[in-house]
C-alpha cells in the first residue's frame, strides 16, 4: 500500500511541476498586457447585468486578442468544457445543462483514451490481482477505470450541483500574478459559485468525490472496500482535480503566449 501511495504522489508531483513550469515560462518569455485583479467576480454574471452588481467586479474587458480565452479542448485532446473564459458573462447553468456537462466529460473520446491509459498502468502494476492479466484482465481494469470517471463526473458536475444550486464550471481568473492565480485555482476545490452568482463551499467537489469513492466500493474487490482505501481514492481525485484547475487557469496563457493561438 505504501508503494502504491508513493507512486501516486510521485505522479501528482511530476504533473504539478509540468503544469506550473509551462505557464511560468510563458509569462517570462512573452510580453504581457496589464491585467487588473478580480476578474473572477465578473465571469458568471447573467448576460446584460451591470458589472458593478457583484462586489469588486471590474469592467468587462475585450478578449479579442485571445487573452484569457478558453478553448473546448486542451492541446486538442483533453476536454475543457467546464472552463469559462476570463470576464465572460454567462447565464446560470440549468439542471439540464449540468447533466449535459457531466455527459460530455464522461463520454468524450478522450475519456475513453484516459480510461485505457489508467487501465494499462493498473494492469502493469498488478494493482488488483483479482482482475488477472491478459486481454480479459485489461477489460476488467478498463471498465473499472471508466466507471470511476463517469461516476465522479456525474456526482461533481450534475447530481450534487443540481441539489445544492452550485455552478460546476471553472471561472478563469486570468488577472494577477502567477502565485495569486495558482492559489485561486487551488482554492476552487473548496469555494465555488452558486447559480445566483454568489460564492459557497464547494460541496460538489468534496461531497461529490466522496460519494463517488464510496460507490466505487460496490464494484471493486472486497479487500479494496476499507475506509483507508476509500479515503485514498477520495483524496487522489480531489488532488487530481486541483492539478487540472491549475492547468485550466493557465491554459489561456499557454495558448496565447506559447502556442500563439487566438
N, C-alpha and C positions, 0 to 999 in steps of 0.2 A: 504494500500500500504506500510506503514511504517513497519507493522508487517511482511509482506512477505519479505521485504528487509532485516530486521533483521534476519529472518530465513535463508535467503540465505547467508548473511555474516557470520552467526554462523556456517553454514555447511562448508563454504570455510575455516574458521579458524580452525575447527576441523580437516579437511583433511590435512591442511597445517602443523599443529602440528604433526600429524601422519607421514607424509612424511618426515619432517625434522628430526624427532626424531629417526626413524629407521636407516638412514644412519649414523647419528652422533653416535649412539650406536655401529654400525658395525665398525666404524673407531676406537673407543676406545677399543673395545673388541678383535680385531684381529690385529696381526702384519701386517703392510703394506709394500709392496715393495716401493722403492723410485720411485716417479713419477715426471717427469720433466714437466714444463709448456708448454702451446701452442699446446697441442695435437689436438685441433680443426682444426688447419690450414691444417693438412695433410689428414683429413678424406675424403674429396671429390675429391682428385686428381684423374685424369684418370689413369687407370692401365698402368704401365710402365713409368710414368713420374717421374723424379727425385724429391726427397723430397724438394730439395733446390729451386725448381721452384716457390714455394709460399713463401711469406715473413715470416720470423721467423719460418719456418717449421722444426720440429725436425726429426731425423731419424726415419723411420718406425720401430715400436717395435714389438716384438713377443708376441702375446697374447695366447700362447699355454697353459698357466696356467689358462686361463679363465678370467683373469683380463681385465676389460674394454669391455668384450664381451656382446653384447645384444642378447636377445632371441626373438623369434617371438611373445611370449606372456609373460605378467607379471603375476606371480602367477598362470600360466597355464590357465588363463581366459582372461585377458584384452589384446586386440590386440596391438602389438608393432611393426607393420610393418614399421613405419616411422623412427624408431630409427636405427642409424648406429653405429656399434662398434667403439671404440676408435682406431685411427690410421689406419682405413680401407681405402683402395684406391678403389674408385668406379668411373665408367664412368658416364657422365651426364645422368640424367633421361629423357627419351624421353616423348613426349606428350602422347603416348600410355601408357607408364609406369606410368605417373601421373594419368591417368584415371583408370588404374588397381588398383593403390594405394588407390584412393578415393573409389572405388567399394569395395575393401577388407574391409576397415574400416567401410563402411556403411552397408554392408550385412553380416558381420561376425556374428556368432551365439551369441556372447557376446553382440553385438549391439542390438539384439532383446531382450536380457535379460535386458539390461540397459534401453531401452525404456519402458519395463514393470515396472521396479522399479520406474522410473520417473513418469509414468502414475499413479501408485498406490499412490505415495506421493502426486501428484497433486490432485487426487480424494479425498484422506483423508483430505486435507486442503480445499477442495471445492474451488480450485484456480479459476476455471472457472464455475460458477453456470450454465451457458448456456449449459454445457455438461451434466448436471444432474448426478444422481447416478446410481447404478446398473450395470449390465453387459454391457448395451448399452453405458452408460456413460463412463465406463472404456475403451471401444473400441474407443470412441472419444478421450480420453486422450492419449491412446496408439498411434494412428496413427499420432496425432499431435506431440508427442514426437519423434517418429521415423522419421517423415518428417523433424523436426528441425535438427536432427543429420545428415541425409543424405544431406540436402541442404547445411549445413555448411561444411561438408566434401568435397563435390564436388566443392564448391567455393574456399576453402582454399587449397585443395590438387590438383585440376585439372584445373578449369577454369581460375582463376587469375594467378597461376604459369605458365600455358601454355602461357598466354598473355604477362606476364612480364619476362619470361625466368628465373624464380626463381626455386630453388630446395626446395620442401616442406619437405624434410627429416630433422630429428633432428640428428645432428652430435655430438656424445658424446665427451665431453672434457676429463673427467676421471682424468687428471693430475691436481695436485694442491690441496689446502685445501678445507675444507667444504664450507666456505663462498665465496671464489672465484668461486667455481663450481656452487653454488646456484645462485650467481649473473649472471654467464654466462647463466644458464638455463633460468632465467627470461628475460635476455637481448635478447634471441632468439625470443621473442614476437615482437621485433622491428627491429632486424637485422637478415638477413638470407643469405644464399649462392645463388649465381647466377649459371646458368647452366655452365658457363665458369670457375667457381671456385672462383670468387671474392665474395665481400660482398655488400649488398644493403639493403635499407629499406624494411621491411617485409610487402609489400603490400598484399600478400596473407593472412596473419593473420589479419591485421587491416581492409583492404578494403573487404576482403572475408567474414569475420564475420559480417561486417556491411551490406553487401549485403544480407547475409543470414537472418539477423534480419529483414531487410526491406521486403524481400519476404515473411517472415512468416506472415506479416500483411495481406496478401491476403487470408489466411485461418484461422485466429484467429477471435474471436468475435469483433464486432465493437468497444467496449469500450477498447480493447487492442491496437487499431490502433492509438496510440498517439506518439508524439515524445519522451515523457518521457518513456513510456513503451518499445518502440523500443530501445531506448538508454540503458535501463536497461538490456534488453536481449543481446545486443551487448557487454556491459561491463561484464556481467556474463560469457559469452562464452570465452572472452579473459582471464578473471581471471582463469577460469577452465583450459584452455589450459596452462596457466602458471604453475598451480599446476602439471599438467601431465608432463610438461617439467622437473620439479624438480624430479618427480618420475622416469622418463626415465634416467636422468643423474645419479642417484644413484642406479638404478636397478642393474647394474653390480656388485656394491659393496654388495648389499643385496644378490644377487645370490651366489657370491664367498665367502663372509665372514660370512654371517648368515646362508644361506641355504646350503652352501658347495657344490654348483653345479659348474661344469666346463663349 
